Amino acid sequence: MAGVRARDVAARAGVSVGSVSNFFNRPELVSSENRERIREAIAALDYVPNDSARQLRGRHPRTIAYLTFEIDSPFAAAVYEGADLRAAELGYTLVAASSRGDVAREAEYLDFFERRRLSGILVSPLGDVRSQLEEIHRRGTAVATIDRSMPDVPFPVVGVDDELGGRLAAQHLAALGFDRIVFVGADSEMDIIARRVRGAQSAHGITLEARPVAARTVEGGRAFMEERLSARRGAEAYLAVNDLVALGLFQVMRREGVERDSAVVGFDDLEILHDVVSLSSVRRPSHELGRIAVGALDAAIRDEPAPTPRWLAPQLEVRESSRPARRDTP
């Protein structure tokens, strides 16, 4: 809406102009309730700060942002590396940020990046940011998403087909003779994990038990398996949410001598673990994912029509941690 100013936003939100200024520059000084009211007013009025001084400070016509819910995991780091290399090839500077699993922080970062007048925003979200991304897109900033199901959106969607990955892993474990599979690290609130569980559930001839884990780390896997040992009912297999959890599971299984009547498959196929344990894993093409996502965002920046969502195929890598179930005989 042409001519909209900060005072118009303040009037609509029922707050002071100073609160609107703090929303953009010092959001920690604004209550969560007022932040939401200001955000709604901004959306309703199509307001984006655009005074000359801010444009001179904030416009970065060849800069793109990458926002992810975690950036310290080996997989996320590999995605970032691929994205950064492709961005450099295309002449962009890539800046990265992590919401650290905080959906409110995620929304605020998206607001911040839009205000900075970047060329585009690439996001691997935790929360449901579809409507916010659609508004950002409508107001003229290119966006693209990584690893989040968003059908029928007007911007690129790129990810790994984790439903296929879950199915491949469960079918492999079923073929080894395991009819009970425990998915370790289930989280129905995370789209990427929910897709893995759905894929595993679609495998024939198995009973799948989906269980949460305290942390998606090696320590989280160890803690789960130490508690699980007392409830085991013979041979069973484990499909871990990632390789770190899988490593923790396998370490306890080996220590307790139960790995011969169990099997473990992880996700991500982290190269850093190859010299630590011979772990079966669903390989997700992390580096390629980052490169393709930046390429898709570049196309959106150049106003090309949004392509059909692209889901890269995972690949099951079978190693010693998954072997045929041992059946005790009389």
C-alpha positions as CSV (number, residue, x, y, z in Angstrom):
1,M,0.0,0.0,0.0
2,A,1.7,3.2,-1.2
3,G,2.4,5.9,1.4
4,V,2.0,3.7,4.4
5,R,4.2,4.9,7.3
6,A,5.2,3.6,10.7
7,R,2.6,5.7,12.4
8,D,-0.1,4.0,10.3
9,V,1.2,0.6,11.5
10,A,1.2,1.9,15.1
11,A,-2.4,3.2,14.8
12,R,-3.7,-0.1,13.4
13,A,-1.8,-2.2,16.0
14,G,-2.8,0.1,18.9
15,V,0.8,0.7,20.0
16,S,3.2,3.6,20.0
17,V,5.4,4.6,17.0
18,G,8.3,3.9,19.3
19,S,7.1,0.3,19.7
20,V,7.0,-0.1,15.9
21,S,10.5,1.3,15.7
22,N,11.7,-1.2,18.4
23,F,10.0,-4.0,16.6
24,F,12.3,-3.4,13.6
25,N,15.5,-2.4,15.5
26,R,15.3,-3.8,19.0
27,P,12.6,-6.5,19.1
28,E,13.6,-7.7,22.5
29,L,12.1,-4.5,24.0
30,V,8.7,-5.3,22.6
31,S,6.3,-7.8,24.3
32,S,5.3,-10.9,22.4
33,E,1.7,-9.7,22.4
34,N,2.6,-6.4,20.8
35,R,5.0,-8.0,18.4
36,E,2.2,-10.2,17.1
37,R,-0.2,-7.1,16.8
38,I,2.5,-5.2,14.9
39,R,3.2,-8.1,12.6
40,E,-0.5,-8.4,11.8
41,A,-0.7,-4.7,11.1
42,I,2.3,-4.9,8.8
43,A,0.8,-7.7,6.8
44,A,-2.6,-5.9,6.6
45,L,-1.0,-2.7,5.4
46,D,1.7,-4.3,3.2
47,Y,4.2,-2.1,5.0
48,V,7.9,-2.6,4.5
49,P,10.3,0.1,5.9
50,N,11.8,1.9,2.9
51,D,13.0,5.3,3.9
52,S,16.2,6.4,2.0
53,A,18.6,6.1,4.9
54,R,17.5,2.6,5.8
55,Q,17.8,1.6,2.1
56,L,21.3,2.9,2.0
57,R,22.2,1.0,5.1
58,G,20.3,-2.2,4.4
59,R,20.0,-2.9,0.7
60,H,22.1,-5.8,-0.4
61,P,21.1,-6.6,-4.0
62,R,23.4,-9.6,-4.4
63,T,23.0,-11.1,-0.9
64,I,20.8,-14.0,0.0
65,A,20.0,-15.4,3.5
66,Y,19.8,-19.0,4.6
67,L,17.7,-19.6,7.7
68,T,17.6,-23.1,9.3
69,F,16.2,-24.5,12.5
70,E,19.6,-26.0,13.3
71,I,23.0,-25.2,11.9
72,D,25.3,-27.1,14.2
73,S,24.5,-30.6,13.0
74,P,26.9,-32.2,10.5
75,F,24.1,-32.6,7.9
76,A,23.0,-29.0,8.2
77,A,26.6,-27.9,7.9
78,A,27.0,-29.8,4.7
79,V,23.8,-28.3,3.3
80,Y,25.1,-24.8,4.1
81,E,28.5,-25.6,2.4
82,G,26.7,-26.7,-0.8
83,A,24.5,-23.6,-0.7
84,D,27.5,-21.3,0.0
85,L,29.5,-22.7,-2.9
86,R,26.6,-22.4,-5.3
87,A,25.8,-18.9,-4.2
88,A,29.4,-17.8,-4.8
89,E,29.3,-19.3,-8.3
90,L,26.2,-17.3,-9.0
91,G,27.7,-14.1,-7.7
92,Y,25.8,-13.9,-4.4
93,T,27.0,-13.5,-0.8
94,L,25.3,-16.0,1.5
95,V,24.5,-15.1,5.1
96,A,23.2,-17.7,7.5
97,A,21.3,-17.8,10.7
98,S,19.7,-20.5,13.0
99,S,16.4,-20.2,14.9
100,R,17.8,-22.9,17.3
101,G,14.4,-24.6,17.2
102,D,12.5,-21.5,18.3
103,V,9.5,-20.8,16.1
104,A,9.1,-17.3,17.3
105,R,12.7,-16.5,16.6
106,E,12.2,-18.1,13.2
107,A,9.4,-15.7,12.3
108,E,11.4,-12.7,13.6
109,Y,14.4,-13.7,11.4
110,L,12.2,-13.8,8.4
111,D,10.9,-10.3,9.2
112,F,14.5,-9.1,9.7
113,F,15.8,-10.5,6.4
114,E,12.9,-9.0,4.5
115,R,13.5,-5.6,6.0
116,R,17.2,-5.8,4.9
117,R,16.1,-5.9,1.3
118,L,18.1,-9.0,0.4
119,S,17.8,-10.6,-3.0
120,G,16.2,-13.6,-1.6
121,I,15.6,-15.9,1.5
122,L,16.2,-19.6,1.6
123,V,14.6,-21.3,4.7
124,S,14.6,-24.7,6.2
125,P,11.8,-24.1,8.7
126,L,10.7,-25.7,11.9
127,G,7.4,-23.9,12.3
128,D,4.5,-23.4,10.0
129,V,5.7,-20.3,8.1
130,R,3.8,-20.9,4.9
131,S,1.6,-17.8,5.3
132,Q,4.5,-15.6,6.2
133,L,6.6,-16.8,3.3
134,E,3.6,-16.2,0.9
135,E,3.3,-12.6,2.2
136,I,7.1,-12.0,1.8
137,H,6.9,-13.4,-1.7
138,R,3.8,-11.3,-2.5
139,R,5.6,-8.2,-1.4
140,G,8.5,-8.8,-3.8
141,T,11.2,-10.7,-2.0
142,A,12.1,-14.1,-3.5
143,V,11.9,-17.1,-1.2
144,A,12.5,-20.9,-1.4
145,T,12.2,-23.7,1.1
146,I,14.3,-26.7,2.0
147,D,12.9,-30.0,3.4
148,R,9.4,-28.7,4.2
149,S,6.2,-30.0,2.5
150,M,4.3,-27.0,1.1
151,P,2.0,-28.0,-1.7
152,D,0.7,-25.3,-4.1
153,V,2.9,-22.4,-3.0
154,P,4.1,-19.8,-5.6
155,F,7.8,-20.3,-4.7
156,P,10.3,-23.2,-5.1
157,V,10.3,-26.1,-2.7
158,V,13.3,-28.4,-2.6
159,G,14.0,-31.3,-0.3
160,V,14.9,-35.0,0.2
161,D,12.2,-37.6,-0.2
162,D,12.3,-38.7,3.4
163,E,9.1,-40.7,3.1
164,L,10.9,-42.9,0.6
165,G,14.0,-43.0,2.9
166,G,11.9,-44.3,5.8
167,R,10.3,-46.9,3.6
168,L,13.6,-48.1,2.1
169,A,15.1,-48.6,5.6
170,A,12.0,-50.4,7.0
171,Q,11.8,-52.7,4.0
172,H,15.5,-53.5,4.4
173,L,15.0,-54.4,8.1
174,A,11.9,-56.5,7.2
175,A,13.9,-58.4,4.6
176,L,16.4,-59.3,7.3
177,G,13.7,-61.0,9.3
178,F,12.7,-58.3,11.8
179,D,9.0,-57.8,12.2
180,R,9.3,-55.3,15.0
181,I,10.9,-52.0,14.3
182,V,11.3,-49.1,16.7
183,F,11.6,-45.6,15.2
184,V,13.8,-43.8,17.7
185,G,13.3,-40.0,17.6
186,A,9.7,-39.7,16.4
187,D,8.3,-36.1,16.5
188,S,5.0,-35.5,14.9
189,E,5.5,-31.7,15.0
190,M,8.5,-31.9,12.7
191,D,7.5,-32.4,9.1
192,I,10.8,-33.9,8.1
193,I,10.6,-36.5,10.8
194,A,6.9,-37.2,10.4
195,R,7.6,-38.1,6.7
196,R,10.3,-40.6,7.7
197,V,7.8,-42.3,10.1
198,R,5.1,-42.4,7.5
199,G,7.5,-44.0,5.0
200,A,8.5,-46.6,7.6
201,Q,4.9,-47.4,8.4
202,S,4.1,-48.1,4.8
203,A,6.5,-51.1,4.7
204,H,4.7,-54.4,4.6
205,G,5.1,-57.2,7.2
206,I,6.3,-55.1,10.2
207,T,5.0,-53.5,13.4
208,L,6.4,-50.0,13.8
209,E,6.7,-48.4,17.2
210,A,7.4,-44.7,17.1
211,R,9.2,-43.4,20.1
212,P,10.6,-39.9,21.0
213,V,14.1,-39.4,22.2
214,A,15.3,-36.9,24.8
215,A,17.9,-35.4,22.3
216,R,18.8,-36.1,18.7
217,T,22.4,-36.8,19.8
218,V,24.7,-39.7,20.6
219,E,23.9,-39.3,24.2
220,G,20.2,-39.3,23.5
221,G,20.6,-42.6,21.6
222,R,22.6,-44.1,24.5
223,A,20.0,-43.1,27.1
224,F,17.1,-44.5,25.0
225,M,18.8,-47.9,24.5
226,E,19.8,-48.2,28.1
227,E,16.2,-47.8,29.1
228,R,14.9,-50.0,26.2
229,L,17.0,-53.0,27.2
230,S,14.7,-53.8,30.1
231,A,11.7,-53.9,27.8
232,R,13.1,-55.9,24.9
233,R,11.1,-58.9,23.9
234,G,13.7,-60.7,21.7
235,A,15.0,-59.6,18.3
236,E,14.0,-56.2,17.2
237,A,15.4,-53.5,14.9
238,Y,15.8,-49.8,15.3
239,L,15.4,-47.0,12.8
240,A,17.1,-43.9,14.2
241,V,16.1,-40.4,13.3
242,N,19.7,-39.6,12.5
243,D,23.2,-41.2,12.5
244,L,24.1,-39.6,15.9
245,V,21.2,-41.3,17.6
246,A,22.0,-44.5,15.7
247,L,25.6,-44.5,17.0
248,G,24.4,-44.1,20.6
249,L,22.0,-47.0,20.2
250,F,24.7,-49.2,18.6
251,Q,27.3,-48.4,21.3
252,V,25.0,-49.6,24.1
253,M,23.9,-52.7,22.1
254,R,27.5,-53.7,21.5
255,R,28.5,-53.0,25.1
256,E,25.6,-55.2,26.4
257,G,26.2,-57.9,23.8
258,V,22.8,-57.7,22.1
259,E,23.9,-56.4,18.6
260,R,23.7,-59.9,17.1
261,D,19.9,-60.1,17.6
262,S,19.3,-56.5,16.7
263,A,19.9,-54.1,13.8
264,V,20.2,-50.4,13.5
265,V,19.8,-48.0,10.5
266,G,20.3,-44.3,10.8
267,F,19.7,-41.3,8.6
268,D,22.1,-38.9,6.8
269,D,25.1,-41.3,6.3
270,L,27.6,-38.9,7.9
271,E,31.1,-39.4,6.6
272,I,32.6,-38.5,9.9
273,L,31.3,-41.7,11.4
274,H,32.6,-44.1,8.8
275,D,35.8,-44.7,10.7
276,V,33.9,-45.0,14.0
277,V,31.3,-47.6,13.2
278,S,30.1,-49.6,10.2
279,L,26.6,-48.0,10.3
280,S,23.8,-48.7,7.9
281,S,22.2,-45.4,7.0
282,V,19.9,-43.6,4.6
283,R,22.1,-41.3,2.7
284,R,20.6,-37.8,2.1
285,P,22.4,-35.8,-0.6
286,S,23.2,-32.8,1.7
287,H,25.7,-30.9,-0.4
288,E,23.6,-31.4,-3.6
289,L,20.5,-30.2,-1.7
290,G,22.2,-26.9,-0.8
291,R,23.3,-26.3,-4.3
292,I,20.0,-27.1,-5.9
293,A,18.1,-25.0,-3.4
294,V,20.3,-21.9,-4.1
295,G,19.8,-22.5,-7.8
296,A,16.0,-22.6,-7.4
297,L,16.2,-19.4,-5.3
298,D,18.2,-17.7,-8.0
299,A,15.6,-18.6,-10.6
300,A,12.9,-17.1,-8.3
301,I,15.0,-13.9,-8.0
302,R,15.0,-13.7,-11.8
303,D,11.2,-14.0,-11.8
304,E,11.1,-17.4,-13.4
305,P,7.8,-19.4,-12.7
306,A,8.0,-21.6,-9.6
307,P,8.8,-25.2,-10.6
308,T,7.1,-28.3,-9.3
309,P,8.5,-29.2,-5.9
310,R,11.7,-31.2,-6.3
311,W,12.4,-34.1,-3.9
312,L,15.8,-35.7,-4.2
313,A,16.0,-39.4,-3.9
314,P,17.8,-40.9,-0.8
315,Q,19.9,-44.0,-1.0
316,L,20.1,-46.8,1.6
317,E,23.7,-47.7,2.4
318,V,23.9,-51.2,4.0
319,R,26.7,-52.0,6.4
320,E,27.4,-54.2,9.4
321,S,25.0,-52.6,11.9
322,S,22.1,-54.2,10.1
323,R,22.3,-58.0,9.6
324,P,19.8,-60.8,9.5
325,A,17.9,-61.4,12.7
326,R,19.4,-64.3,14.8
327,R,16.6,-66.7,15.9
328,D,17.3,-68.9,18.9
329,T,16.7,-72.6,18.2
330,P,16.0,-75.3,20.7
